[in-house]
Amino acid sequence: MEVGASAELTRTFSRAEVEALSHLAGTGVRENVPEPLIGGMISCLLGTRLPGHGTNWLKQDLQFLEAVPIGAELTARVEVTRVRPEKSLIDLWASVRTAGGTLVCEGRSLVLARGR
């Protein structure tokens, strides 16, 4: 694991997915993608690609900057900004952008990644 390593994930969220989350959360259905689904893209990257399986979240601070219409294509990206191998800690910067390049979410994560 080194500074500058990155991973990306691109997807869209359907009305059915938004309705399913709304049902589970007990909220009304919205016209925009709920923030937990957007943040979940970042979590997916951290847990499956970078650093990957076995990652433990210690801190996460995300800012949601723009509403995202249902069906919009989103690309989430995480990038390693600092590695502290003596403590198995990795700092990452995360962002989510629309296909047009609009930044809709950004923030940082601190994870424990033993054996990386």
Residue frames as a rotation matrix with the C-alpha (Angstrom) as fourth column:
MET 1
0.588 0.809 0.000 0.00
0.809 -0.588 0.000 0.00
0.000 0.000 -1.000 0.00
GLU 2
-0.562 -0.820 -0.108 1.46
0.808 -0.572 0.140 3.34
-0.177 -0.009 0.984 -1.01
VAL 3
-0.153 0.438 -0.886 0.47
0.100 -0.885 -0.455 7.00
-0.983 -0.158 0.091 -1.14
GLY 4
-0.515 0.042 -0.856 -1.32
-0.763 -0.478 0.436 7.75
-0.390 0.878 0.279 -4.39
ALA 5
-0.964 0.255 0.074 -2.87
0.264 0.897 0.354 4.30
0.024 0.361 -0.932 -4.83
SER 6
-0.566 0.812 -0.140 -6.52
-0.728 -0.573 -0.378 4.68
-0.387 -0.112 0.915 -5.85
ALA 7
-0.835 0.437 0.335 -9.66
0.518 0.830 0.206 2.79
-0.188 0.345 -0.919 -6.79
GLU 8
-0.736 0.628 -0.250 -12.93
-0.665 -0.741 0.095 3.80
-0.126 0.236 0.963 -8.49
LEU 9
-0.678 0.659 0.325 -16.47
0.605 0.752 -0.264 2.50
-0.418 0.018 -0.908 -8.75
THR 10
-0.857 0.448 -0.255 -19.14
-0.515 -0.748 0.418 3.76
-0.003 0.490 0.872 -11.16
ARG 11
-0.725 0.689 -0.002 -22.87
0.689 0.725 0.013 3.05
0.010 0.008 -1.000 -10.85
THR 12
-0.593 0.669 0.449 -26.37
-0.441 -0.736 0.514 4.46
0.674 0.107 0.731 -10.87
PHE 13
-0.906 0.413 0.092 -29.17
0.103 0.426 -0.899 4.02
-0.411 -0.805 -0.429 -8.36
SER 14
-0.683 0.719 0.128 -32.63
0.307 0.123 0.944 3.09
0.663 0.684 -0.305 -9.58
ARG 15
-0.205 0.733 0.649 -35.97
-0.759 -0.537 0.367 4.26
0.618 -0.417 0.667 -8.19
ALA 16
0.644 0.456 -0.615 -36.50
-0.053 0.828 0.559 0.70
0.763 -0.327 0.557 -6.88
GLU 17
-0.175 -0.790 -0.588 -33.25
0.726 0.300 -0.619 0.88
0.665 -0.535 0.521 -4.87
VAL 18
-0.822 -0.071 0.566 -34.18
-0.208 -0.886 -0.414 4.27
0.531 -0.458 0.713 -3.44
GLU 19
0.190 0.968 0.166 -37.67
-0.697 0.015 0.717 2.98
0.691 -0.252 0.677 -2.57
ALA 20
0.446 -0.080 -0.891 -36.16
0.390 0.914 0.113 -0.11
0.806 -0.398 0.439 -0.88
LEU 21
-0.664 -0.721 -0.195 -33.89
0.531 -0.272 -0.803 2.06
0.526 -0.637 0.564 1.30
SER 22
-0.596 0.514 0.617 -36.78
-0.582 -0.806 0.109 4.39
0.553 -0.294 0.779 2.10
HIS 23
0.477 0.790 -0.385 -38.89
-0.322 0.564 0.760 1.41
0.818 -0.239 0.524 3.17
LEU 24
0.117 -0.526 -0.842 -36.12
0.710 0.638 -0.300 0.04
0.695 -0.563 0.448 5.41
ALA 25
-0.844 -0.536 0.032 -35.48
0.392 -0.656 -0.645 3.46
0.366 -0.532 0.763 6.94
GLY 26
-0.128 0.892 -0.433 -39.17
0.959 0.000 -0.283 4.25
-0.253 -0.452 -0.856 7.37
THR 27
-0.509 -0.089 -0.856 -38.92
0.014 -0.995 0.096 7.47
-0.861 0.037 0.508 5.38
GLY 28
0.665 0.735 -0.132 -40.73
-0.061 -0.123 -0.991 8.79
-0.744 0.667 -0.037 2.36
VAL 29
0.207 -0.555 0.806 -39.34
0.924 0.382 0.026 8.22
-0.322 0.739 0.592 -1.11
ARG 30
0.157 -0.279 -0.947 -37.33
-0.035 -0.960 0.277 11.15
-0.987 -0.011 -0.161 -2.41
GLU 31
0.988 0.145 -0.049 -36.55
-0.037 -0.083 -0.996 12.35
-0.149 0.986 -0.076 -5.91
ASN 32
0.359 -0.931 -0.070 -32.82
-0.821 -0.279 -0.499 12.33
0.444 0.237 -0.864 -5.16
VAL 33
0.209 -0.415 -0.886 -30.39
0.233 0.901 -0.367 9.58
0.950 -0.129 0.285 -4.23
PRO 34
0.983 0.166 0.080 -30.20
-0.042 -0.218 0.975 9.39
0.179 -0.962 -0.207 -0.40
GLU 35
0.381 -0.893 0.242 -26.82
-0.882 -0.429 -0.194 10.24
0.277 -0.140 -0.951 1.13
PRO 36
0.245 -0.336 0.909 -26.38
-0.575 0.705 0.415 6.75
-0.780 -0.625 -0.021 2.68
LEU 37
0.840 0.047 0.541 -26.37
0.355 0.707 -0.611 5.19
-0.411 0.705 0.577 -0.79
ILE 38
0.782 -0.603 0.161 -23.73
-0.237 -0.526 -0.817 7.65
0.577 0.600 -0.554 -1.98
GLY 39
0.209 -0.703 0.680 -21.61
-0.977 -0.115 0.182 7.06
-0.050 -0.702 -0.710 1.13
GLY 40
0.613 0.109 0.782 -22.10
-0.244 0.968 0.056 3.33
-0.751 -0.225 0.620 0.63
MET 41
0.941 -0.339 -0.016 -20.18
0.056 0.201 -0.978 3.55
0.334 0.919 0.208 -2.64
ILE 42
0.203 -0.895 0.397 -17.16
-0.780 -0.393 -0.487 4.77
0.592 -0.211 -0.778 -0.68
SER 43
0.192 -0.065 0.979 -17.63
-0.828 0.525 0.197 2.04
-0.527 -0.849 0.046 1.92
CYS 44
0.945 0.190 0.266 -17.79
-0.018 0.842 -0.539 -0.53
-0.326 0.505 0.799 -0.87
LEU 45
0.643 -0.765 -0.041 -14.47
-0.226 -0.139 -0.964 0.65
0.732 0.629 -0.262 -2.27
LEU 46
-0.001 -0.675 0.738 -12.77
-0.964 -0.197 -0.181 0.62
0.267 -0.711 -0.650 1.14
GLY 47
0.209 0.181 0.961 -14.04
-0.708 0.706 0.021 -2.85
-0.675 -0.685 0.276 2.02
THR 48
0.788 0.200 0.582 -13.56
0.158 0.849 -0.505 -4.59
-0.595 0.489 0.637 -1.31
ARG 49
0.803 -0.447 0.394 -10.83
0.434 -0.014 -0.901 -2.80
0.408 0.894 0.182 -3.29
LEU 50
-0.214 -0.913 0.348 -8.66
0.368 -0.406 -0.837 -0.35
0.905 -0.050 0.423 -1.38
PRO 51
-0.356 -0.904 0.236 -7.46
-0.916 0.388 0.104 -1.35
-0.185 -0.180 -0.966 1.17
GLY 52
-0.330 0.277 -0.902 -9.87
-0.512 0.750 0.418 -4.30
0.793 0.600 -0.106 0.72
HIS 53
0.526 0.625 -0.577 -11.15
0.039 0.660 0.750 -7.25
0.850 -0.417 0.322 2.73
GLY 54
0.143 -0.411 -0.900 -10.44
0.932 0.362 -0.018 -7.09
0.333 -0.836 0.435 6.44
THR 55
-0.628 -0.349 0.696 -10.47
0.218 -0.937 -0.273 -3.27
0.747 -0.020 0.664 6.56
ASN 56
-0.027 0.581 -0.813 -11.74
0.999 0.000 -0.033 -1.76
-0.019 -0.814 -0.581 9.81
TRP 57
0.155 0.176 0.972 -13.16
0.357 -0.928 0.111 1.77
0.921 0.330 -0.207 9.73
LEU 58
-0.437 -0.335 -0.835 -11.89
0.899 -0.144 -0.413 4.01
0.018 -0.931 0.364 12.52
LYS 59
-0.275 0.353 -0.894 -13.06
0.141 -0.905 -0.401 7.44
-0.951 -0.236 0.199 11.33
GLN 60
-0.479 0.133 0.868 -14.97
0.874 -0.020 0.485 8.81
0.082 0.991 -0.107 8.40
ASP 61
-0.209 0.372 -0.904 -15.94
0.239 -0.877 -0.416 12.41
-0.948 -0.303 0.094 7.68
LEU 62
-0.580 0.099 0.809 -17.97
0.815 0.084 0.574 13.02
-0.011 0.991 -0.130 4.52
GLN 63
-0.499 0.470 -0.728 -19.56
-0.170 -0.877 -0.450 16.22
-0.850 -0.101 0.517 3.25
PHE 64
-0.204 0.554 0.807 -22.50
0.913 0.405 -0.047 15.95
-0.352 0.728 -0.588 0.87
LEU 65
-0.752 -0.351 -0.559 -22.38
0.197 -0.928 0.317 18.95
-0.629 0.128 0.767 -1.46
GLU 66
-0.652 0.520 -0.551 -25.07
-0.758 -0.419 0.500 18.46
0.029 0.744 0.668 -4.11
ALA 67
0.159 0.778 0.608 -28.32
-0.473 0.600 -0.645 16.54
-0.866 -0.185 0.464 -4.52
VAL 68
-0.873 -0.456 -0.172 -28.14
-0.396 0.458 0.796 13.69
-0.284 0.763 -0.581 -7.06
PRO 69
0.076 0.948 -0.308 -31.19
-0.993 0.043 -0.113 12.81
-0.094 0.314 0.945 -9.18
ILE 70
0.222 0.105 0.969 -32.21
-0.196 0.979 -0.061 9.15
-0.955 -0.176 0.238 -9.25
GLY 71
0.835 0.087 0.544 -30.64
0.434 0.505 -0.746 7.46
-0.339 0.859 0.383 -12.26
ALA 72
0.777 -0.616 -0.131 -27.61
-0.615 -0.699 -0.364 9.77
0.133 0.363 -0.922 -12.49
GLU 73
0.629 -0.659 -0.414 -24.29
0.449 0.742 -0.498 8.03
0.635 0.128 0.762 -13.09
LEU 74
0.846 -0.371 0.384 -21.90
-0.533 -0.558 0.636 8.44
-0.022 -0.743 -0.669 -10.16
THR 75
0.396 -0.796 -0.457 -18.21
0.247 0.572 -0.782 7.62
0.885 0.196 0.423 -9.82
ALA 76
0.968 -0.161 0.194 -16.74
-0.225 -0.206 0.952 7.17
-0.113 -0.965 -0.235 -6.35
ARG 77
0.388 -0.912 -0.138 -12.97
0.093 0.187 -0.978 7.35
0.917 0.366 0.157 -5.90
VAL 78
0.969 -0.245 -0.019 -10.70
-0.003 -0.091 0.996 6.72
-0.245 -0.965 -0.089 -2.92
GLU 79
0.490 -0.870 0.059 -7.00
0.013 -0.060 -0.998 7.60
0.872 0.489 -0.018 -2.82
VAL 80
0.512 -0.426 -0.746 -4.39
0.856 0.328 0.400 6.77
0.074 -0.843 0.533 -0.20
THR 81
0.733 -0.231 0.640 -3.00
-0.099 -0.967 -0.235 9.99
0.673 0.109 -0.732 1.30
ARG 82
-0.034 -0.759 0.650 -0.92
-0.957 -0.163 -0.241 8.57
0.289 -0.630 -0.721 4.14
VAL 83
0.585 0.115 -0.803 0.31
0.006 0.989 0.147 5.16
0.811 -0.091 0.578 5.27
ARG 84
0.085 -0.535 0.841 1.48
-0.976 -0.214 -0.037 4.43
0.199 -0.818 -0.540 8.81
PRO 85
0.162 -0.010 -0.987 2.70
-0.323 0.944 -0.062 0.83
0.933 0.329 0.150 8.59
GLU 86
-0.837 -0.545 -0.052 3.90
-0.114 0.266 -0.957 0.72
0.536 -0.795 -0.285 12.20
LYS 87
-0.707 0.657 0.260 0.26
-0.418 -0.091 -0.904 1.11
-0.570 -0.748 0.339 13.30
SER 88
-0.739 0.391 0.549 -1.41
0.635 0.676 0.374 -0.50
-0.225 0.625 -0.748 10.24
LEU 89
0.119 0.778 -0.617 -3.24
0.365 -0.612 -0.702 2.80
-0.924 -0.142 -0.357 9.61
ILE 90
-0.669 -0.224 0.709 -4.18
0.743 -0.174 0.646 4.18
-0.021 0.959 0.283 6.21
ASP 91
-0.229 0.557 -0.798 -5.63
0.034 -0.815 -0.579 7.63
-0.973 -0.160 0.168 5.53
LEU 92
-0.581 0.107 0.807 -7.69
0.803 0.238 0.547 8.04
-0.133 0.965 -0.224 2.36
TRP 93
-0.678 0.436 -0.592 -9.41
-0.409 -0.893 -0.189 10.89
-0.611 0.114 0.783 0.54
ALA 94
-0.507 0.601 0.618 -12.77
0.733 0.678 -0.059 10.04
-0.455 0.423 -0.784 -1.01
SER 95
-0.656 0.388 -0.648 -14.88
-0.508 -0.862 -0.002 11.79
-0.559 0.328 0.762 -3.60
VAL 96
-0.261 0.642 0.721 -18.03
0.736 0.615 -0.282 11.12
-0.624 0.457 -0.633 -5.61
ARG 97
-0.686 -0.013 -0.728 -18.72
-0.372 -0.853 0.366 12.92
-0.626 0.521 0.580 -8.89
THR 98
0.514 0.847 0.137 -21.46
-0.146 0.244 -0.959 12.86
-0.845 0.473 0.249 -11.49
ALA 99
0.306 -0.353 0.884 -20.70
0.865 0.491 -0.103 11.85
-0.397 0.796 0.456 -15.08
GLY 100
0.740 0.033 0.672 -20.51
0.426 -0.796 -0.430 15.58
0.520 0.604 -0.603 -15.85
GLY 101
-0.247 -0.969 0.006 -17.81
0.515 -0.137 -0.846 16.06
0.821 -0.206 0.533 -13.20
THR 102
0.228 0.395 0.890 -19.90
-0.517 -0.726 0.454 17.74
0.825 -0.564 0.038 -10.49
LEU 103
-0.809 -0.524 -0.266 -18.50
0.003 0.449 -0.893 16.96
0.588 -0.723 -0.362 -7.04
VAL 104
0.205 0.973 0.104 -21.38
-0.277 -0.044 0.960 15.68
0.939 -0.226 0.261 -4.90
CYS 105
0.998 0.048 0.034 -19.51
-0.047 0.309 0.950 14.22
0.036 -0.950 0.311 -1.91
GLU 106
0.181 -0.979 -0.099 -15.99
-0.079 0.085 -0.993 14.38
0.980 0.187 -0.062 -0.49
GLY 107
0.766 0.029 0.642 -14.19
-0.630 -0.162 0.759 13.57
0.126 -0.986 -0.106 2.70
ARG 108
-0.273 -0.948 -0.166 -11.63
-0.785 0.319 -0.530 11.47
0.555 -0.015 -0.831 4.45
SER 109
0.873 0.447 -0.195 -11.43
-0.276 0.783 0.558 8.05
0.402 -0.433 0.807 6.00
LEU 110
-0.249 -0.891 0.380 -9.02
-0.953 0.155 -0.261 6.50
0.174 -0.427 -0.887 8.48
VAL 111
0.779 0.522 -0.349 -8.87
-0.491 0.853 0.178 2.73
0.390 0.032 0.920 8.40
LEU 112
0.023 -0.705 0.709 -7.00
-0.755 0.453 0.475 -0.08
-0.656 -0.546 -0.522 10.13
ALA 113
0.803 0.186 -0.566 -5.69
-0.563 0.549 -0.618 -2.49
0.196 0.815 0.545 7.53
ARG 114
0.275 -0.705 0.654 -3.50
-0.551 0.441 0.708 -5.19
-0.788 -0.555 -0.267 9.04
GLY 115
0.012 -0.394 0.919 -1.26
0.431 0.832 0.351 -7.05
-0.902 0.391 0.180 6.63
ARG 116
0.879 0.314 0.359 -1.42
0.458 -0.347 -0.819 -4.41
-0.133 0.884 -0.448 3.92
